[in-house]
Amino acid sequence: MPCVLTPNSTTQDGPAASPGSRPTLRDRTAGLLAEHLRPTTTFLLVGGVVFLLDAAMYNLLVFWSPGEGWGTGLMHTTPLLAKLLTIAAASCLTYLGNRFLTFGDRPRPHTARSIVMFLLVNLIAAGLQLSCLGFSRYVLGLDSVLADNISGTLIGQVVSTSFRYVTYGRFVFPKR
């Protein structure tokens, strides 16, 4: 049986809003949640998949040797270059995932502008992530698998992903 509300009727949650009234805090919160829940969830899912790929590639490059197995890998002495390579590969997947999944409902921006903004945002984000790894490696002198994964992959990824989330929605995939 459909529920029809008149200006003087009430809902289960309280009085119905009249046509000229301002939205309640609950209405605004529900609206914000509806607007941001799907893109935030999708962004985190895309980021999670790419995070796993980035971590796996980095660990293979830095800590795995084809002839000797785990220990000191081919790029152990150049961890920043290894991380830069993995960030570049992950960024390509991030762009595709966010363009078509997270922000797929937004109008298609001019491709050249979108790609330039994406590259700029990712260069800054890569710098943030590399600075976390570089600080751990070269200032603190930590070069173990655990230290690299905490500083470069975990902390660096949290910092760079937070930056990306804010800037992708505003500059790379804008609403208009």
NUGUVEX-522146 format. One line per field, with one value per residue (C-alpha): residue number from 0; residue in three letters; x, y, z. Coordinates in steps of 0.001 Angstrom, whole numbers, plus 500000, padded with zeros to 6 digits. Layout:
BEGIN
num = c(NUM/...)
residuo = c(ALA/...)
px = c(X/...)
py = c(Y/...)
pz = c(Z/...)
//
This chain:
BEGIN
num = c(0/1/2/3/4/5/6/7/8/9/10/11/12/13/14/15/16/17/18/19/20/21/22/23/24/25/26/27/28/29/30/31/32/33/34/35/36/37/38/39/40/41/42/43/44/45/46/47/48/49/50/51/52/53/54/55/56/57/58/59/60/61/62/63/64/65/66/67/68/69/70/71/72/73/74/75/76/77/78/79/80/81/82/83/84/85/86/87/88/89/90/91/92/93/94/95/96/97/98/99/100/101/102/103/104/105/106/107/108/109/110/111/112/113/114/115/116/117/118/119/120/121/122/123/124/125/126/127/128/129/130/131/132/133/134/135/136/137/138/139/140/141/142/143/144/145/146/147/148/149/150/151/152/153/154/155/156/157/158/159/160/161/162/163/164/165/166/167/168/169/170/171/172/173/174/175)
residuo = c(MET/PRO/CYS/VAL/LEU/THR/PRO/ASN/SER/THR/THR/GLN/ASP/GLY/PRO/ALA/ALA/SER/PRO/GLY/SER/ARG/PRO/THR/LEU/ARG/ASP/ARG/THR/ALA/GLY/LEU/LEU/ALA/GLU/HIS/LEU/ARG/PRO/THR/THR/THR/PHE/LEU/LEU/VAL/GLY/GLY/VAL/VAL/PHE/LEU/LEU/ASP/ALA/ALA/MET/TYR/ASN/LEU/LEU/VAL/PHE/TRP/SER/PRO/GLY/GLU/GLY/TRP/GLY/THR/GLY/LEU/MET/HIS/THR/THR/PRO/LEU/LEU/ALA/LYS/LEU/LEU/THR/ILE/ALA/ALA/ALA/SER/CYS/LEU/THR/TYR/LEU/GLY/ASN/ARG/PHE/LEU/THR/PHE/GLY/ASP/ARG/PRO/ARG/PRO/HIS/THR/ALA/ARG/SER/ILE/VAL/MET/PHE/LEU/LEU/VAL/ASN/LEU/ILE/ALA/ALA/GLY/LEU/GLN/LEU/SER/CYS/LEU/GLY/PHE/SER/ARG/TYR/VAL/LEU/GLY/LEU/ASP/SER/VAL/LEU/ALA/ASP/ASN/ILE/SER/GLY/THR/LEU/ILE/GLY/GLN/VAL/VAL/SER/THR/SER/PHE/ARG/TYR/VAL/THR/TYR/GLY/ARG/PHE/VAL/PHE/PRO/LYS/ARG)
px = c(500000/501699/502336/501063/502251/500301/501775/500325/501071/503953/506377/507786/510750/508693/506829/507110/509030/506884/507717/509349/511256/515002/516388/517188/520623/519485/518349/521640/523646/521654/522185/525934/526149/524215/526412/529785/529351/529508/532440/534401/533833/534748/537829/538979/538349/540321/543035/543103/543661/546349/547914/548337/549843/552243/553353/553873/555879/558041/558834/559720/562029/563779/563741/563587/566402/565638/568697/568686/565053/564074/566666/568416/566692/567814/566962/567803/570352/567947/564659/563444/563799/562000/559189/558974/558574/555851/554049/554121/552606/550024/549111/548051/545648/544496/543588/541523/539790/538920/537952/535552/534438/534819/534075/532368/529138/530831/531066/534079/536579/538838/541182/544407/543517/542412/545618/547843/546057/546239/549986/550553/548540/550323/553762/553021/551520/554538/556805/554890/555181/558853/559654/558237/560398/563460/563156/563030/565893/568302/567555/566610/568836/566103/566231/564400/561333/559190/560605/560210/556662/555615/557230/556986/554003/551729/552389/553380/550265/547947/549435/549433/545964/544451/545992/544781/541211/540842/542501/541032/537474/538316/540848/541165/537529/535523/531733/531347)
py = c(500000/503271/505968/509413/512357/515546/518755/517941/514210/512524/509788/507095/509405/512449/515272/515550/518561/521246/522295/525611/524417/523952/520403/518956/517830/514274/515057/516809/513927/511372/513434/513688/509986/509114/511428/510257/506633/504955/506961/506675/502931/502430/504647/502559/499281/500453/501719/498451/496373/498747/498832/495053/495212/497996/496133/492857/494474/496470/493437/491385/494083/494895/491688/488789/487550/485067/482960/483215/483733/486098/488348/490973/491601/493091/496660/496471/499253/501484/501282/504726/503817/500514/502338/504901/502090/500404/503713/504358/500955/501290/504801/503526/501075/503734/506087/503452/502274/505757/507074/504248/503073/505729/508786/507028/508946/512304/513950/512936/515761/516843/513892/515899/518116/515123/513213/516229/516859/513148/513121/516260/514939/511577/513156/515043/511921/509848/512447/512101/508313/508350/510821/508378/505557/507808/509077/505532/504290/507229/509177/506359/503754/501105/498755/495605/494191/495277/498827/499371/498019/500133/503372/503228/501007/501505/505017/506384/504901/506337/509819/509712/508119/510786/513460/511703/511311/515021/516148/513579/514652/518341/518569/515316/514186/517338/517267/519822)
pz = c(500000/498921/501458/500468/502493/502817/504253/507690/507724/509474/508529/510780/511389/512344/510620/506865/505557/504031/500476/501479/504529/504748/504724/508119/509189/508660/505094/504301/505789/503794/500642/501192/501936/498783/496710/498038/499150/495720/494327/497568/497770/494117/494487/497453/495599/492551/494877/496798/493680/492444/495935/495871/492387/493396/496534/494657/491848/494281/496424/493359/491999/495294/497314/494854/492662/489863/490706/494493/495500/498297/499902/497840/494536/491263/492321/496048/495734/493779/495705/494647/490973/491605/493416/490614/488061/490093/490631/486871/486101/488868/487709/484297/485937/488383/485550/483758/486923/488092/484668/483911/487366/490066/487947/485030/485559/485028/481633/479574/479876/477082/476896/476618/479584/481666/480955/481668/484986/485826/485145/487209/490160/489969/489788/493003/494593/493493/495087/498354/498250/497266/500045/502615/501237/500851/504431/505759/503578/503591/506777/509146/507433/507298/504292/505334/503603/506549/506667/502916/502921/505892/504707/500938/500378/503385/504715/501311/499725/502389/501958/498153/497901/500144/497937/494778/496017/496717/493498/491056/491796/491489/488709/486739/486540/487408/487621/484840)
//
